[in-house]
Amino acid sequence: MNLLVVDDFVEIRQMLKSMFGEMFDETYEAEDGNLGVELYKKHKPDWVLMDIKMDVMDGITATKLIKEFDKKAKVIIVTLYKDEETSTEAKNAGAFGLVSKDDLSKIGDMIFESIL
């Protein structure tokens, strides 16, 4: 399995890679949604961990574009903004799920449960 981590903060990308990288054969990184979409199209990773608030292109828009390209794409929105509006936007964009950056352990649970 392969993973794409899309977040504008390198520290967050590195932390996510260190937490979940061992579950994957390859891990790719992007600092904005636009590059995330490009890397998705190039590598077609099994999972995408996507931030919402980023320059150039936000994560909701990037998720929509990835899902238009590949309806089977699995994108987990990883954000500090876990309110009803954000949850609705993520769902409407086609996200597999939404996880708060305050509770990242749920990412592994989501991935593990989906492959069972």
N, C-alpha and C positions, 0 to 999 in steps of 0.2 A: 504494500500500500504506500501511497505518496501523500504528502501534506503540503498545502500552500498556506502560509501565514501572512496576512495583510494587515499591517498596522503602521501608523506614522511614527511611532516611537520604537527605535531600535531595541531599547531595553525590554519592552513588552514582547517584541518578536523573539528575542533571545530567551526570555523567560518561558514563553510558550513552547519554543523548540526544546528547551531543556526539560520541561515537564512532560511533553508528549512525543518528542522526537524518536524515542526508542521504539515506539509503536509502528514507526514508518521506515521504509527503505530509503526514501528520498524526502527531503524537506526543502521547499523553496520559500523565498521571502520577497515581499513587495511593500514599499512604503506608502503607496496610495492605491486607490481603487482602479485607476486606469492601468497601472502596471500589473495589478492583480489580475485584471481581465486578460491582458496580454499573456501573462505567465500561465493562466488557466488554459487558454487556447493552445499554447505551445506544449504544455506538459500533461494536461488533463488529469490533475491529481484526484485521488479518491475523496479527499476532504479538504475544505477550505475553512480556516478560522479568520473571520472578517470583522474588523473594527468598523464603527459607523462614521465617526467624526474624523475626516481626513481632508487635507487639501487636494486639489486637482479633481478628484472624484470621490464622493462619499461611498460608504459601504453598502447602502441600500441600492443606489444606482448600479454599483458594480455587481451586486448580487443579481439584480434583474437582468443585466447583460450576460452574466455567466449562465443563468437559467435559460435565457433565450438561445444561447449557443448550445447548451447541453441540458436538456430537461431533467436528466438524472443526476446532475451535480448536487453534491451535499455540502451546503454552506451553513456553518454555525456562526451566528452573529455573536461577537464577544465585545461587550460594551459596559460602560458605567451607567448608561441611560436605560435602565430597565423599568420603564413605565408603560402604561397601557398603549399610548400612541406609538411608542417605539416598537413594542411587541406586534402591534397590528401592521405597521409598516414592514417589519421583517417578514411576517407571515405572508403579506401581500406580494412581497418581492420574491417569495419562493424559498425562503430560508428553511433549513431542516429544523433549526431551533435557535433559541436565544439564551445566552449565558451571561450572567453578570461577572465582571472582572473581579468582584469580591468573592466569587465562589467558582473558581476555575476547575475544581475537581469534577464538576458535573460534565465537563467536556469528555473526559475519558469514559464516564458512564454512558453518555449518549452514543459514542462511537462503538463501545463494546456491545451495548444492547442492540445496535443496528446490525451487527455482523453475526449475532446469534441466530 
